[in-house]
Every structure is written in C-alpha cells, then in structure tokens.
Amino acid sequence: MRSNGILMHISSLPSPHGIGSMGKPAREFADFLADAGQKYWQILPVCPTGYGDSPYQSFSTNAGNPYFIDLDELKNDGLLLAEEYENIDWESAADDVNYGVLYNKRYPVLKLAVERFVKNPAEDYEAFCQENAFWLDDYALFMALKNAFGGVSWHNWEQGIRNREEAAIAKAKADYREDIAFWKVLQYLFFKQWKQLREYVNGKGIKFIGDLPIYVSLDGVDAWSQPQLFQLDENRYPVEVAGCPPDGFSADGQLWGNPLYDWDYMEKDGYSWWIKRIEYLCSVYDVLRIDHFRGFESYYAIPYGDTTAKNGYWKQGPSIKLFKAIEEKIGRQPIIAEDLGYLTPEVKQMLDDSGFPGMKVLEFGFDTRDANSAEYLPYKYPVNCVAYVGTHDNDTAMGWMETAYADDIVLAKEYLCLNEEEGYNWGLMRSLWITAADTTIIQAQDILGLGSESRMNTPSSVGKNWRWRALPGVFTKELAAKLRHKMELYARI
C-alpha cells in the first residue's frame, strides 16, 4: 500500500529542556502526523550517543538514550519536583542541542529521580532487569566503570577490569553497586516512557521506523564485553577499522573507526549475536532500517591508526547467509535495507535474495559527482523500495538547491518542473510522491522548508551534527492539512 512518513529524530522535537524527549512534544508530533495522513515516523537510533554526539557511535547497541527521558513525565510520576529542573539554563538556542551542557546538567537531575525511585521501586522493575539481563547487566557495569575511570576509553582502564578478569569484575560489581543500579533504573525509566509513546503513536495508526547501525563503537560495551566477536589483536585493539573508500564526495573517503566483525567466528557460532540483536530491535521498533546494508556482502577495512580511508580495501562478508540464519531462527521481520553507496552486482544480488526493500534518494539522481546517479532518477524507482528526497546524511531540499552544482540544479529544475512559486522543497517532494515507490519518507526539515542550517549530519565531520531541533509551534494544523491533501492527491493515504 502506498504511504508516506516523516523522518524526525527524538532529539529534534521541540522542548524547553535542551533536547527533544518522549513526553508531550512527542505525542503532539504524533498528532500532527496523524492529521497529516502519515503512516510512518522514522527516527535515528535511540541508543546513547558517544563520540561526536553521534547515535551511530554508541556505548551500547541495546540501551536507550537517557537524555530522551521526559522530565515532566518524571514529575508526574512523583520522581521529580518542578523546581529541580524547570529553571535550569540548558545553554542552547531553541533550534539547537548543546550536548556538553546536557552531559553536565541532565544527569544530576536524573540522579534525583533515581534516588526517589530506588526507595520505592516499581513492581515490574525486577522483571524488566531480568528480561533484559542479556545486555543490561554489562551495560550498567560498563557505564559505572566508565564514570569511575573519568570517562576514558575502556582500553585505558586498569588491566584486570579492562580484560574482564573474574576477580576484578566481581570486585567492581561490589564497589560500584549503587552506580550500576543508577544506570539500570535509567534504562527502566527510558523504556517505560518509550513503551507509552509507542502505544500512543501506534494508536494513531502510525508505525515507528527505527535504525540499526551496522557497526558498534570501539569504546562501547559490546567490544569490551565480547571481544571475541571482533577483529581485535592480543591487546584488544583493532587490526583494521570500518569506513568507506574515497569517491566523488570525499577524496579521503570516510574513516568511521568502528571495529570490524570476526565473521568466521560469528558463522561458527550460528550468528547468535546478530540474531539476538535483530530480534531485540524488532521488538523495540515496528520496522527496522539496517544501516550500510552493503557492508554485509563485502566491507571496507582500513588499517588501524590511519588518518584517512585511502589505504583501505574490500573484504568478504557473510552476505545472504546471515539473513537466512536470522529468518530461520526468528522468522521474517519488517526490515528496510539501506543499500546506498558503491553497489556491486553481488550486493544487488544479496538485496534481491533478501527480499527487503532498498532505498532511493532523489538528490542522488541529479548529482554528477556520483557515477551511478542515473540509478536514482525517479522513473527507475521500483515498487518495493523506500524513497527519500534526502536522508539525515544529506542536505535538506532547500539546502541542496543552494549548495549543489549549478548544472545539477539546472537539470533538476527542468527535469522535475521545479519553480519558486510552488516552493522548491514542495516540488522535490511532489517528484518523490508521484514515483512508483510503495513508501516515501520526507525529512521534517523539508516540509518546513528549512535550509542547510538545519541539516542533521554531514558525514566525515564533527562538531555541528545531530543538533537540529524544530521550533515550538511549527507543525501547525494548516501544514498538516496541506500535507494530507498531497497524500490524497498522490494516493499515499
């Protein structure tokens, strides 16, 4: 069935408390989506952010981001007093997130809530801890230790704990019992609010599309607690790390720095870690978008310590064997494959064999830096795909019209009949909605007509990403009515 959705991360919701959260602003946005005839709300990973404030460099693949816990909801639950948080200066503009200040000021407030919670725990708290023990125990210990060691990478912790020696870990669990409980309670509070929000959103007929980053962070609980899953040397440092090769967009390529998987080990183990990860995240979201899908067929390996991706090379991945193993164990799941980038015939065959819808990006169809740009022209979109004007890694529609090559803009204007009267953002969205693609997704910035200043992420850059927030009151009844009319016009409702 033809449908449309909006890409809007939780962090980007309007909020008086420094960052978007899962309370009233999220429910109000869900109301807007319902009024606008939308079927999907796509978000980025909800895991805690790590290096560069990126949700794709997280301390955990399974945990929720404590920043998204709504403070007003905690007050309603009797865990906070209004005066404990309402007058805090989060030192950010209404359309921006200041992560440094959040780190310093949010956790003391959350600590007050946890202190009250542990005096009278919820009846289902212990059940939550038991059901999620397969990831929660290691995560809470990891975070307690990370704080104890001043936030440095686990590679710089004392040797016994760094190498998870039994006696050292037992002592750490005793020494940091209270801190471990703090991180567990935060996860309980996060997933309580997430469950309530998801029920509200689903009740409006809207499904969440969530994201699974293909890689984990080197400085994260997964690499620390299960080093056998990764290509690490005897000192538990990577031999090679993840990234993308140089192309028309970046002469140096992209150096992500994530540890690479030991696929031989994983195959012998029946891909159990991946099966559990997919099963878990499919229970958190309604639809799961797997990031960098092509990396399962073959992946780019860069020597550890290099400062660019120039010296990397391609290595064989598990390809369709992994997804067959997953389906055999947990059945077929609602998955979107992010198949963007350098696609070989083998990658295309893996996508076909999986049956998952791939992705198309309209902006790519008019970018002469991309040798495969013709593949993204709208007449080529198959029914079984998810199509975007741009994703969170691309410029906004209005930004693209300002920053793309002049000849590319001329071609796009003629090809798509774009004009200022309609609005370039609405013209690009129209061009997407009329395609054969079953599902189309629009960035929230594009329905608001915002420029490059609101771009969510510029790959291979650090400092200004993941910060954009929508201003209060911008998702109006009039905008919802206009969007709903477009959905009816192009049979996406």
N, C-alpha and C positions, 0 to 999 in steps of 0.2 A: 504493500500500500504506500502511495506517495505521501511523503511527510517532510517536515522541516523542524529544525531545532536551533537553539541558541547556545553558543559557546561563551560561558561566563564562569570564571573560577570563583570559589567561595571567597577567596581573599579580595576579589574585586567588587563585592557587594558594598553598597553604601553602609556606613556605620559610624557612630560617634566615638568609637573606642579603638581607632587606629587601624583596624583591618576588618574585612568582612567576616561575618560569623553565621552560625546556624540557627539564629533566632528569628525575630520578627522581620528583619530585612530580607532573609532568605525566603520566608513564607510570602512576603509581599512580592518578591520577584516571581515566585511560582504562580501567584495570582495573575501577574502580568502575562506570563507565558500562556496560561490557560485562556485568558481573554484574547490573546493574540493568535490562538489556534495552533499552538506549538505542540509537538509530540515529544521532543527531547530537550533535556537540559544537559549539555556536555560540560564537564568540569575537567580540570587537570588533576594529577594525583593529589589525594588529600593527606598524604603522609607528611611527617615533619620535614621542614626544609633544612638543608645543610649548607654546603659551600656555595657561596654566591646567592643564597636565599632561594635556590632552585628546588622545586618539588621533584626534579629528576636527579638530585644528589641528596638522597635522604638517609637519615640514620637507621631507617627501618622500612622494609617493603610492606609491612602489615599495619603499623601503628597509624593513628590519626594525629593530625596537627593540633597541638593544644591551643594554638592561637585562635582556632576556629570555634572554640568553646564559647558560647554566648554568655556574657557576664550578667545580662538582665535575667536570663533563664536561671542562672545560679542564684540570683537574688530571689526569684520566685520560688525556688526550691528551699529557701531558707539557709543557703550556704554562704551568702554574701550580704553585706549591708550596702545601701546605695552610696553612703559617704566613703566607702572603701575603694570606690573606683570611678564614680561619676565625674569627679573634678580633676582627674589625672590628665596632665598635658602629654599627649602621645607624640607631640612634636612633629606632626605631619600635616600636609595640606589635605583637604577633603578628598582630593583625587589621587592620593599617593599613600604608600605604605612605608613607614620608617622602621625597618626590621631591627636595627640596632637598639632603638628605644623600646620596641616591643620586648626584646630579649631581657632588657634591664628592668622594665616596669611591669610586664604582664605576669611573670612567674611569682613575684611576691603576692600579687592579688590572688592568683590561683592557689597559692600555698595556704592562704586564709580559708579558702573554700574547702581544701582537702583536710585541713585541721578540724574543721567542723564535721566533715563527712566521717572521718575515722572514729569520732566519738560516738556516732550512731549510724553505722554503715547500712546501706540499702539492703533489703532482703535478698536481692538477686546478685549482690556484688561477688560473693564467693563463687557462685555458679558461673558468672562471667569470667572470673580468673581461671577457673578450671577448664572451661570450654576453649579459652584462648591461650592456655598454658604453653602450647607448642611454639608460640612466638613471644608471648607477653613476658614470661619469666626472664628470658635472655635480654629482651629489650629493656625492661626496667632495671636489671642489673647493669647493663651497658651504660644507660643514661646516668645512673647513680655514680658509677665509676668515672664516667667522663667528667662529671662535675667535680668529683673528688680530686681528679688529676688536672684541674684547671682548664678543661676544655680541649686539651691537646689530643692529637690522634692516638688511637689505641696502640699504635706502633711504638709510642714513647712512654707507655705505662711501665710499671715495674715488671720484671721479666715473668714472674710466676703468674700474674694476672694476665699479662699480655699473651702468654702461651696457654692460658686456661689450665694450669696445673691444679689438680683436685684439691689439695690442701689450701692453696691460695684462694681459690674460688669459694670454698666453704667459709674461710675466714672473712672474705669480703661480704658474703651474704649476711653474716652475723654483724659485722661492723657497720654496714650501711642499710640495716633493716628498715629504718624509717624512710630513708631516701628512696629505697626500692618501692615501698608502699606508696609514696607520693606519685611516682611515675605510673604505677598500676591504677591508682584512683583516677588520675588524669585520663587514662585511656577508657576507663569505665564511663566517666562523665562525657568524653567525646562521643563514644558510640551510643550512649543513651540519647544524646541530642541528635546524632546522625540518624538513628532509627526513627525518632519522632519526625524529623524533617522529611525523610524518605517516605514515610507513611503519608504525610501531608501532600507531598509532591505527587506520589502515585495516585492518591485520591483525587487529584485534579486531572488524571489521565495522562500524566507526563512521566517519562522514564529518564532515569539518570544514565548518562554515558560517562563512565569513569576511565581512567588511564592506567595502564601498566607499563612503566618504564622497562625496557628490555634489560638494562643493567642495574646493578646496585652500586652504592658508593663504597669506595675503598675504606673510608673512615665511617663504617657503619656496622651494625650488629651482625649482619649476615656474614660479612667477610671475617669478622672476629670470632664468631661462634662456630662457623662451619668452613674453615679454611680449605678443607678437602674438596670443596665444590669449585674452587677457583684455581687458575694457573698462577700459583704463588711459589716462590723459591723457599729454601730451607729457613730463611728468616721471616717468612710470611709477607714478603714484598712481591709485587707483580713482576713477572718476567716481561710481559707486554701488557698494554692497556688499550682501551677502546677509543674509537674515533671514526672519522670519515676522511676519505682522501681529498686532495686538492681538486677543485672543479672551477667552473666559471664564476662561482660566487665567492670562493676563497682560495687564494693562491697557496696558502699554508695548510688548507684542509681544516678539519675540526678535531682538536685534541680534547677528548672528554675526560680521559684519565681513569675511567672505571676499570676494575679488574675483570678479566675475561674468564668465562666459564671453562671448567675442565669437562668438556663434553664426553670424553671417553669414560671418565668416572661416572658421570651422570647416566650415561647409557647403561653401564653395568648395574647401576642402582635402580634401573627402571624409570628414570626421570622423576623420582618421588618428590624431590623438592619443587620441581615445576608443577607437577600435578597438584600438590597441596597449595601452591601459590595461586594457580589459576582458579581452583575450586573456591578458595577463600575469597578472592577478589570478586568472583562472580556472585558470591553471596552478599558482598558489600554494595555492588552496583547492579543495575538492571541489564546494562550492556557494557562490555569491556572492550576498549580500544587498546590493542597491543602496539606499543611504540617500536619503531625501527624493525618492522617485521622481516625485512630483507636480511637482517643480521642472523636469522636462524638458518638460512641457506648457506651463506658464507659471511664471514665477519672480518672487519679490518683491524689488524693487530699492529700496534705502534710500539717500538722499543721503549721500555720504561725509562724515564729520565729525559727523553727527547722533549724539545720545547715546541715542536710543530709536528704535524701529521705527515710530513713529506716522506719519511722513511718507512711508512707502514706498508703492509702487504695483506692480501686476502688469504684467509684460511677457511677450510671446510667446516660447516656447522652441521647440526643434526637433520636439518631440512624437515621433510614431512614426517619422518619417523617420530619426532617429538609430539606432533599434534595427533598422530594416530594413537600414540600411547596415552595421551591425555583423554581422548574421546573414549577409548576402551575402558578407562577407569571411572570417568565421571559423566560420560555421555556428551552429546553435542551441546555446546554453550553458545550464547549470543555474543559473537566476537567480531570486531572490526579490525582489519589488518592495515596498519599504516605502512603502505608499500611505496613510499616516496623515496626519491634518490636514484642512485645508479642501479638499474634493473637489468639483470642478465636474463637470457631465456630460461635458465634454471630457476631463478627467483619467480618469474612469471608462471612457470610450471608448478612450483610449490603453492603459489596462491590459488591457481586453478584447482589443484588437488585438494586444497583445504576447503574450498567452497566458501570461504569468508569473503565478504565484500571488501574490496580495496578502496583506496582514496584517490580523488581527483582534486586538483587545485587550479582554479580558473586563472589566477595570476601567472601560473607557470606557463600557460598556453601562449602568453604574449611576452615572454622573457627570452630574448635572443641569446642570453648567456647560457641557456640550457639547451644542449644538443637535442634533447628529446621533447622540446616544447610543443611540437605538433601533437604529441600524445595527449596533451591536456586541453586541446581545443574542444569546446563544448559538444560539437556534433559527434565526438568519439566516445562520449561517456556511456558505459553500459548501464543497464537497469540495476544490476547488482553491484552498486558502488555507493560510497558516501562522498558527496561533492561539496567543496568549500570555495568561497572566493579566496580566502587565505586562512591559515591556521594560526595558532598562538605564536608560531615561529616566523610568521610573515608579517609584513606591514599591513596596516589597515587599508581598506579600499581607498579612502580619500588620501591616505599617506602614499599608497602605491602610485596614485595618479600624479603625485608631486615628485616622487623620487625615482620612478622607473625611467629607462632610457627614452629619450624624446621620440625616436622612431617607433618604439614599442607602444607608447601611448597613442600615437597617431593611428597605428594599426588597430589597437583595441577600440578606439573611438569609432572607426569606420566599420569594423567587423561586428561590433556589438551595438551600434547605433547609440552611443553614449552622448549625452548632452547635459549642459548645466541646468537647464530648466527642470528636467526630471531629477537631477542630482546624480553625480557620478556613482555614488555608493548605491543608490537605488537601481541605476542602470546595470551595474555589475551583479547585484543580487537578482534582478529580473533575468539576466542572462543565465544565471545558475538555475533558477527555479523552472525555467522552461525546458531544461535538459531532460533526458530520459532517466537520470539517476533517481532511484527509489527514494533516497534520503539525501537531503541537503542540510548543511549546518552553516550558520552565519555567526560571525563574531558579534558580540554585543556592541563593540565599538562601531561596527559598520551600520547597524540600524540607528545608531545615534549620530552617524556622520562625522566621527572624530578622525583626527589626523595622526601623523606619526608620533606625536607626543603621548599618545595613549597606547602605543604598541606594547604588547605584553613581553615579548622576548626577541632579542637579536642574537642568534647563535654566535658562539665564539666571542662573546663579550661579557663583561662582568661589571656590576655597579648600578645599572639603571633598570634591570629586568625584574619581572614579576611584581611590579609595584603599582600598576594602574588600578584605580578604583573609580567606579561610577559615582557621580554626584547624586545626592539625595533628590528625589523628585523627578528624575529624567525619564523614568519609564512610565509615561503618562497613559491615561485612557485613550487619548487621541492617537498616540503612537501604536497602542495595541490594536485599535480599530483599523488603522491604516495597514498594519501588518496582517491582520486577519483577512482583510479584503484581498490582499495579494495572495494569501494562501488559497482562498476560494477561487480566485481568478486562474491560478495555475494548478488547481486540483491537488493541493497539498494538505487538504483538510477533509 
